[in-house]
Amino acid sequence: MYQNLPSLIAARSRYPEVKAPVHLGHGEKDWSRPSGREVNEQLLPAAEWDPGPCDQG
């Protein structure tokens, strides 16, 4: 999906179309901002969110 869009922010307009189960995790060293995560949570209300430790490198 992201290859056809100019940015990750642009992808948000497509989030309401997502029908597949979604599980997202964010770690202490994650590059995303809390404000962006909140927007994503609103756009993906059926998604499972895991704010726990998530080592990404």
VOBA-1610 file (N, C-alpha, C; in pm, whole numbers, padded with zeros to 5 digits, always signed):
BEGIN
Met+00083-00118+00000Met+00000+00000+00000Met+00088+00125+00000Tyr+00192+00128+00080Tyr+00274+00248+00093Tyr+00350+00283-00035Gln+00381+00186-00118Gln+00456+00214-00240Gln+00379+00306-00334Asn+00249+00305-00325Asn+00167+00386-00415Asn+00132+00522-00358Leu+00183+00554-00242Leu+00152+00681-00177Leu+00280+00759-00151Pro+00272+00892-00151Pro+00393+00973-00135Pro+00454+00970+00005Ser+00378+00930+00107Ser+00432+00930+00243Ser+00347+00843+00334Leu+00399+00815+00453Leu+00321+00741+00552Leu+00200+00823+00598Ile+00215+00954+00605Ile+00103+01040+00644Ile-00007+01031+00538Ala+00030+01028+00411Ala-00069+01017+00304Ala-00146+00885+00314Ala-00083+00783+00368Ala-00148+00653+00381Ala-00265+00658+00479Arg-00264+00752+00571Arg-00371+00760+00671Arg-00508+00773+00608Ser-00516+00837+00495Ser-00647+00853+00430Ser-00705+00719+00389Arg-00621+00617+00379Arg-00666+00483+00339Arg-00696+00393+00459Tyr-00656+00432+00578Tyr-00674+00347+00696Tyr-00818+00302+00718Pro-00919+00390+00699Pro-01057+00344+00720Pro-01099+00230+00626Glu-01026+00209+00518Glu-01057+00102+00424Glu-01000-00033+00467Val-00916-00034+00568Val-00850-00158+00611Val-00953-00254+00669Lys-00956-00374+00616Lys-01050-00477+00662Lys-00978-00590+00736Ala-00849-00604+00715Ala-00771-00712+00777Ala-00742-00679+00924Pro-00723-00781+01007Pro-00684-00757+01146Pro-00549-00683+01151Val-00538-00589+01242Val-00416-00509+01255Val-00370-00513+01400His-00240-00536+01419His-00179-00530+01552His-00055-00442+01540Leu-00052-00334+01616Leu+00060-00241+01611Leu+00129-00235+01746Gly+00260-00230+01743Gly+00337-00218+01866Gly+00430-00098+01856His+00445-00029+01966His+00535+00085+01971His+00628+00068+02090Gly+00756+00088+02068Gly+00854+00074+02175Gly+00904+00207+02226Glu+00984+00202+02330Glu+01039+00323+02390Glu+01126+00401+02293Lys+01190+00333+02199Lys+01280+00398+02104Lys+01215+00415+01966Asp+01085+00402+01961Asp+01013+00413+01834Asp+01026+00555+01780Trp+01035+00567+01648Trp+01049+00698+01585Trp+00918+00775+01579Ser+00806+00707+01592Ser+00677+00776+01581Ser+00649+00858+01707Arg+00574+00963+01688Arg+00538+01052+01799Arg+00406+01008+01861Pro+00388+01034+01990Pro+00260+00998+02055Pro+00140+01060+01984Ser+00152+01183+01937Ser+00039+01247+01868Ser+00003+01172+01740Gly+00102+01123+01668Gly+00076+01046+01548Gly+00012+00912+01579Arg+00054+00852+01689Arg-00004+00724+01730Arg-00151+00741+01765Glu-00184+00854+01830Glu-00324+00880+01868Glu-00411+00894+01743Val-00361+00964+01642Val-00436+00979+01517Val-00458+00843+01453Asn-00352+00761+01449Asn-00365+00628+01391Asn-00466+00544+01467Glu-00468+00556+01597Glu-00563+00480+01679Glu-00706+00520+01646Gln-00729+00648+01622Gln-00862+00695+01587Gln-00904+00645+01448Leu-00808+00638+01357Leu-00837+00595+01220Leu-00848+00444+01206Leu-00792+00370+01302Leu-00796+00223+01301Leu-00858+00175+01432Pro-00988+00203+01455Pro-01048+00172+01584Pro-01051+00023+01618Ala-01047-00064+01518Ala-01051-00208+01546Ala-00912-00268+01567Ala-00809-00187+01550Ala-00672-00238+01564Ala-00639-00268+01710Glu-00552-00366+01729Glu-00499-00395+01861Glu-00370-00316+01877Trp-00356-00251+01993Trp-00239-00167+02019Trp-00159-00223+02134Asp-00028-00230+02116Asp+00061-00280+02220Asp+00166-00173+02249Pro+00146-00094+02354Pro+00242+00012+02384Pro+00362-00037+02465Gly+00373-00166+02484Gly+00480-00221+02566Gly+00616-00216+02500Pro+00716-00269+02568Pro+00851-00268+02513Pro+00857-00345+02382Cys+00920-00284+02285Cys+00929-00343+02152Cys+01065-00306+02096Asp+01161-00395+02106Asp+01297-00367+02062Asp+01303-00372+01910Gln+01331-00258+01850Gln+01336-00250+01704Gln+01478-00236+01653Gly+01572-00276+01729Gly+01708-00268+01679Gly+01799-00253+01788
//
